[in-house]
Amino acid sequence: MNTILELSTALRKRQLSPVELTRECLKRIERLNPALNAFILITAELALQQAQRAEDEIAIGKWRGPLHGIPVGLKDLIDTAGIPSTAASELYKHRIPMQSAEVVERLEAAGAVLIGKQNLHEFAYGGSSMISCFGEVHNAWNVEHISGGSSGGSASAIAAGLGYAAIGTDTAGSIREPSSLCGVVGLKPTFDLVSVRGVIPLSKSLDHVGPITRTVADAAIVLRAIAQKPGGEHPLTESSQGSAPSTVSVKIGVPREYFYDDLDPEVDGAVGDALHVLEKLGGAVREIRLDVSTDRTLQSAEAFAFHAESVRKTPELYQPETVRRILSGANIRPEQYERARADLEQSRRAIAKIFESVDVIVTPATPLPAPAISELKQNPKQLRPREIVLLRNTRPFNVWGIPAISVPCGFTKAGLPIGLQIAAAAGRDDLVLAVAHAYEQATDSHKRRPPV
């Protein structure tokens, strides 16, 4: 499968047709989606119309940039005008927005081709994508395992080659965790770098929107297109492969406490190897300590505030587990919420000081590889505890609001992907991309393809 960088060059030179590219992508979705359940809706007619428009524009020299004519999917939490936007819930199963989300408008302006809306954990309130009125998402590397969540359909789709980029959302790790479990690249940008207007909220204080792609350079291309303020620019977005940085002259902070606790042995080994690679590239590794809050007051309160009326009137239109999670915020008092907001702002100021002594922070993206679906179905009470473990290492970066990426760094003996998380100070999305790209180019994990 080609990268966006490679495809965009061929499309611009008219060596490849956007219509042909889109048709091939739709054929692949038709063939593989029944096993993966990654897409809720396939917008084939619209996609072919947009692809034809891209082809016509490119033919007359109206080049919109490297996403022009590229098939892209959207997590079905993101509003699309005239197209159902369901949040994987019976409550919104027939909801058709009048206006598209800002991120969709930006993709359209860049000439991207919308191939469909992707499955997710209902209302993004979970890390497994097993709770959905459309059924659970399956991992492209092994369909017996979860894809992660809540952007599980998006990550599994990119892993399987069902599109070249996807847009996900991330409140506690919902881009990076499924990307780690599915062996793809997932970027959570700096808080508010990408607009959340038109995205169904989970927690307005913690929600982020970002890309899921095959490579770091492709993530940079998408970020440049969707960013609403300075911070999306990066040399990797140029429409050429370029040369990989031979060195990474950065100070790397490794927070052993908390982030490296109780790791699956194979995850531990892969991340250890990744740190050695970064050192060989010129990185200076030092151990640091980070204060991590595990309080969930903000997320619980804000999720309940959004859903309170619907849960009261039509609880039967939600999955029972989603109702349980929403109701966990029902008794949070206003003063508790205000204190949690103040704590959030304080934590964002405090993390900025860490970057006075290090340039980036490196951790495992998830402490363990993707669990088996059967295991979680047989032990439903273990679903939420297992999700919390899977999201343990990603969630703090939402609290801090700083950019973080998951890149493939290895595989278990059973062939399940392992992800490496790299983070930097707020606004330094460019540094996250540069370090991740250098690591990626020095290793081979991103070149492997799932058996599908």
C-alpha positions in Angstrom: 0.0 0.0 0.0 1.4 3.4 -1.0 1.7 6.4 1.3 -0.2 9.7 0.9 3.2 11.2 0.0 3.7 8.7 -2.8 0.2 8.8 -4.1 -0.1 12.6 -4.1 3.0 12.9 -6.4 1.5 10.4 -8.8 -1.9 12.1 -8.7 -0.5 15.6 -9.3 1.6 14.3 -12.3 -1.6 12.5 -13.6 0.2 9.2 -13.5 -2.7 8.0 -11.3 -6.4 8.7 -11.4 -8.3 9.8 -8.2 -11.3 7.8 -9.6 -9.3 4.7 -10.1 -7.7 5.1 -6.6 -11.1 5.5 -5.0 -12.7 2.6 -6.9 -9.9 0.3 -5.7 -10.3 1.5 -2.1 -14.1 0.9 -2.2 -13.5 -2.6 -3.6 -11.2 -3.3 -0.7 -13.7 -2.1 1.8 -16.4 -4.2 0.2 -14.2 -7.3 0.5 -12.7 -6.8 4.0 -15.2 -4.7 6.0 -17.6 -7.6 6.7 -14.8 -9.3 8.8 -13.6 -6.1 10.4 -16.8 -4.1 10.9 -14.7 -0.9 10.7 -17.2 1.1 8.6 -20.8 2.0 9.6 -21.5 3.7 6.3 -19.7 3.6 3.0 -20.3 6.8 1.0 -19.5 5.3 -2.4 -21.5 7.6 -4.6 -20.3 10.7 -2.9 -16.7 9.4 -2.9 -16.8 8.8 -6.7 -18.3 12.3 -7.3 -15.5 13.9 -5.2 -12.9 11.8 -6.9 -14.1 12.9 -10.3 -14.1 16.5 -9.2 -10.5 16.1 -8.0 -9.5 14.5 -11.3 -11.1 17.3 -13.3 -9.4 20.0 -11.1 -6.0 18.4 -11.3 -6.3 18.1 -15.1 -6.6 22.0 -15.3 -3.8 22.6 -12.8 -6.1 23.4 -9.8 -4.0 21.5 -7.3 -5.3 21.7 -3.7 -2.3 20.0 -2.0 -1.2 16.5 -1.1 -4.7 15.3 0.1 -6.2 16.2 -3.3 -8.0 13.0 -4.5 -6.9 10.9 -1.5 -9.6 8.6 0.1 -10.2 9.5 3.8 -12.5 8.0 6.4 -14.2 9.7 9.4 -15.0 8.4 12.8 -18.8 8.5 13.0 -18.6 11.0 15.9 -17.9 13.8 13.4 -20.8 15.6 11.7 -21.2 15.4 7.9 -23.9 17.5 6.3 -26.7 15.4 4.7 -25.0 12.2 5.8 -26.0 10.2 9.0 -23.7 10.8 11.9 -24.6 8.2 14.5 -22.0 8.0 17.3 -22.6 4.3 17.0 -25.8 4.7 19.1 -29.4 3.9 18.5 -30.1 7.4 19.9 -28.5 9.0 16.8 -29.0 6.2 14.3 -31.1 8.3 12.0 -29.5 11.7 12.8 -28.5 13.7 9.8 -26.7 17.0 10.5 -27.4 20.1 8.6 -23.7 21.3 8.8 -20.4 19.5 8.6 -17.8 19.7 11.3 -15.0 22.2 10.7 -12.5 19.4 10.3 -14.7 18.0 7.5 -14.9 21.4 5.8 -11.1 21.7 6.0 -10.6 18.2 4.4 -13.1 19.1 1.6 -11.1 22.3 1.0 -8.0 20.2 0.7 -9.7 18.0 -1.9 -9.9 14.8 0.1 -12.4 12.1 -0.9 -14.8 10.9 1.8 -15.2 7.2 1.6 -17.3 6.6 4.7 -18.1 6.9 8.4 -16.2 4.5 10.7 -17.4 2.5 13.7 -16.5 3.4 17.2 -17.2 2.8 20.9 -20.7 4.3 21.5 -20.4 8.0 22.0 -16.6 7.5 22.4 -17.1 6.4 26.0 -14.7 3.5 26.1 -11.4 2.1 24.8 -12.5 -1.2 23.2 -15.0 -0.4 20.4 -17.0 -3.4 21.7 -19.9 -1.3 22.7 -21.7 -0.1 19.5 -25.2 -0.6 18.2 -23.5 -1.7 15.0 -21.5 -4.4 16.7 -17.9 -4.6 17.8 -14.9 -3.7 15.6 -12.3 -6.4 14.9 -8.5 -5.9 14.7 -7.1 -6.2 11.2 -4.0 -8.1 12.6 -6.2 -10.8 14.2 -10.0 -10.5 14.0 -10.4 -12.4 17.2 -8.9 -9.4 19.1 -10.3 -5.9 19.8 -9.2 -2.9 17.8 -9.1 -0.6 20.8 -11.1 2.5 21.0 -12.9 4.7 20.9 -11.6 5.3 17.3 -11.4 1.5 16.7 -13.0 1.4 13.3 -10.7 4.2 12.1 -7.5 2.4 13.3 -8.5 -1.0 12.0 -9.5 0.5 8.6 -6.1 2.1 8.1 -4.3 -1.0 9.2 -6.2 -3.0 6.6 -5.7 -0.5 3.8 -9.3 0.7 3.8 -8.3 4.3 3.0 -5.2 6.3 3.4 -6.1 8.4 6.4 -8.8 8.6 9.0 -9.9 11.3 11.4 -10.4 10.2 15.0 -11.1 11.8 18.3 -9.1 11.4 21.5 -10.4 12.2 25.1 -8.3 9.7 27.0 -6.3 8.0 24.3 -9.0 7.2 21.7 -6.7 7.9 18.8 -3.4 6.6 20.2 -4.6 3.5 22.0 -6.3 1.9 19.0 -3.5 3.0 16.7 -1.1 1.2 19.0 -3.2 -1.9 19.1 -3.7 -1.9 15.3 -0.1 -1.1 14.3 -0.6 2.3 12.7 0.3 6.0 13.5 -2.1 8.0 15.6 -1.5 11.7 16.5 -3.3 13.6 19.3 -2.4 17.2 18.5 -2.0 20.0 21.0 -5.3 20.8 22.7 -7.4 23.1 20.5 -5.0 23.0 17.5 -7.7 21.2 15.6 -11.3 22.5 16.0 -13.9 20.3 17.7 -16.8 22.2 16.3 -19.3 19.7 14.9 -17.8 16.8 16.8 -20.1 15.1 19.2 -18.4 15.8 22.6 -17.4 13.4 25.4 -15.6 15.9 27.6 -15.1 19.4 26.2 -12.0 20.0 28.5 -10.2 16.9 27.2 -11.5 16.2 23.6 -9.0 16.4 20.8 -9.3 15.6 17.0 -6.5 14.2 15.0 -5.3 11.9 12.2 -4.7 8.1 12.0 -2.4 7.1 9.1 0.1 4.6 7.9 3.2 6.8 8.4 4.3 9.8 10.4 4.8 11.9 7.2 1.2 11.2 6.3 0.0 12.3 9.7 1.9 15.5 9.2 0.1 16.1 5.9 -3.3 15.6 7.4 -2.5 17.8 10.4 -1.5 20.6 8.1 -4.8 20.4 6.4 -7.0 20.3 9.5 -5.2 22.5 11.9 -7.1 25.7 12.7 -4.2 27.7 14.0 -0.4 27.8 13.6 1.2 24.6 14.7 0.2 22.3 11.8 3.1 23.3 9.6 6.0 20.8 9.3 8.6 20.0 6.6 7.3 16.4 6.5 4.2 17.8 4.8 6.1 18.6 1.6 4.9 16.4 -1.3 8.1 14.4 -1.6 9.7 11.7 0.5 12.6 13.8 1.6 15.5 12.3 3.6 15.0 11.0 7.1 16.9 12.9 9.9 20.0 10.9 10.6 20.1 12.2 14.2 17.7 13.1 16.9 19.6 15.6 19.0 16.9 15.8 21.8 16.8 15.2 25.5 14.4 12.3 26.1 12.5 12.0 29.4 11.6 8.5 30.4 9.0 8.4 33.3 9.6 4.9 34.6 7.2 5.3 37.5 3.5 4.8 36.5 4.0 4.7 32.8 6.4 1.6 32.8 4.6 -0.2 35.7 3.2 -3.7 35.2 4.0 -3.8 31.5 3.4 -6.9 29.4 6.9 -8.4 29.0 6.8 -8.2 25.2 5.7 -4.6 25.4 8.5 -3.9 27.8 11.0 -5.5 25.5 9.9 -3.7 22.4 9.8 -0.2 24.1 13.3 -0.9 25.6 14.6 -1.6 22.1 12.9 1.5 20.8 14.7 3.6 23.4 18.0 2.1 22.3 17.2 3.1 18.7 16.5 6.7 19.8 19.8 6.8 21.7 21.7 5.5 18.6 20.0 8.3 16.6 21.5 10.8 19.1 18.9 11.1 21.8 20.0 11.6 25.3 17.8 9.5 27.6 17.2 10.5 31.2 14.7 9.3 33.8 12.1 11.8 35.0 9.2 11.7 37.3 5.7 13.0 36.4 2.8 13.7 38.7 -0.2 11.9 37.2 -3.8 12.5 38.3 -6.2 9.6 37.9 -9.2 11.7 38.9 -12.0 11.5 36.3 -14.3 14.2 37.7 -14.1 16.4 34.6 -14.8 13.7 32.1 -17.6 12.2 34.1 -19.3 15.5 34.8 -19.0 16.8 31.2 -20.2 13.5 29.7 -23.2 13.5 32.0 -24.0 17.2 31.3 -24.2 16.4 27.5 -26.3 13.2 27.9 -28.4 13.9 31.0 -31.7 14.7 29.2 -31.4 11.9 26.7 -30.5 9.4 29.3 -33.5 10.5 31.4 -35.9 10.4 28.6 -34.8 7.4 26.4 -32.2 5.3 28.3 -33.2 2.3 26.2 -31.6 4.0 23.1 -28.2 3.6 24.7 -26.2 0.4 25.3 -26.6 -0.5 29.0 -22.9 -0.1 29.7 -22.8 3.4 28.2 -25.7 4.4 30.5 -23.8 3.1 33.5 -20.7 5.2 32.5 -22.7 8.3 31.8 -24.5 8.1 35.2 -21.2 8.0 37.0 -21.2 11.8 36.6 -24.7 12.4 37.9 -23.8 13.4 41.5 -20.9 15.6 40.9 -21.5 19.0 42.5 -20.7 22.3 40.8 -18.0 23.1 43.3 -16.3 19.7 42.6 -16.4 20.5 38.9 -14.9 23.9 39.3 -12.1 22.5 41.5 -11.4 19.9 38.8 -11.2 22.6 36.2 -8.8 24.6 38.3 -6.7 21.4 38.8 -6.6 20.8 35.1 -5.3 24.3 34.4 -2.7 23.9 37.1 -1.5 20.5 35.7 -1.1 22.1 32.2 1.1 24.8 33.7 3.1 22.2 35.7 3.8 20.0 32.7 5.2 23.0 30.8 8.0 23.2 33.4 9.0 19.6 32.7 10.1 20.7 29.2 12.7 23.0 30.6 14.8 19.9 31.2 13.7 17.5 28.5 12.5 17.9 24.9 10.2 14.9 24.5 8.7 12.2 26.8 8.7 8.6 25.6 6.5 5.8 27.0 4.8 2.7 25.9 1.5 3.7 24.2 -0.4 0.9 25.9 0.8 -1.4 28.7 -0.4 -4.5 26.9 -1.3 -5.7 23.4 -4.9 -6.1 22.2 -7.0 -8.5 24.4 -9.2 -11.2 22.8 -12.8 -10.3 22.2 -14.0 -13.6 23.6 -12.1 -13.0 26.8 -13.9 -9.7 27.4 -17.3 -11.1 26.3 -17.0 -14.0 28.8 -16.0 -11.6 31.6 -18.1 -8.4 30.9 -17.3 -7.0 34.3 -13.6 -6.9 33.3 -14.3 -4.7 30.2 -14.1 -1.3 31.9 -11.1 -2.2 34.1 -9.3 -3.6 31.1 -10.0 -0.5 29.1 -8.7 1.7 31.9 -5.4 -0.2 31.9 -5.2 0.1 28.1 -5.8 3.9 28.3 -3.5 4.4 31.4 -0.5 5.7 29.5 -2.4 7.9 27.0 -4.9 9.6 29.3 -2.5 11.9 31.2 -1.5 13.6 27.9 -5.1 14.7 27.4 -5.1 16.2 30.8 -1.9 18.1 30.0 -3.2 19.0 26.5 0.2 18.4 24.9 0.8 16.7 21.5 1.4 12.9 21.6 1.8 10.3 18.9 1.7 6.5 18.8 4.0 4.8 16.3 4.6 1.1 15.7 7.6 -0.3 17.6 7.3 -4.0 17.3 5.0 -7.1 17.5 4.3 -9.8 20.0 5.2 -13.4 19.2 1.5 -13.8 18.3 1.8 -11.1 15.8 -0.1 -8.3 17.6 1.3 -4.7 17.3 3.0 -2.7 20.0 3.1 1.1 20.0 5.6 3.7 21.2 4.3 7.0 22.5 6.2 10.3 22.0 5.1 13.6 23.5 6.4 17.2 23.6 5.4 20.5 25.0 2.2 22.3 24.0 2.5 23.7 20.5 5.5 21.5 19.6 3.6 19.1 17.3 6.4 19.6 14.9 9.0 18.1 17.3 6.7 15.1 18.0 6.5 14.5 14.3 10.2 14.9 13.7 11.3 12.5 16.4 8.6 10.0 15.5 9.6 10.2 11.8 13.3 9.7 12.6 12.4 6.6 14.7 10.1 5.3 12.1 12.7 5.6 9.3 15.3 3.8 11.4 13.0 0.8 12.0 10.8 -1.6 10.1 7.6 -2.2 12.1 5.6 0.3 10.1 6.4 -1.7 6.9 4.6 -4.8 8.1 1.1 -5.5 6.8 -1.7 -7.5 8.5 -2.7 -10.9 7.2 -5.9 -9.5 5.7 
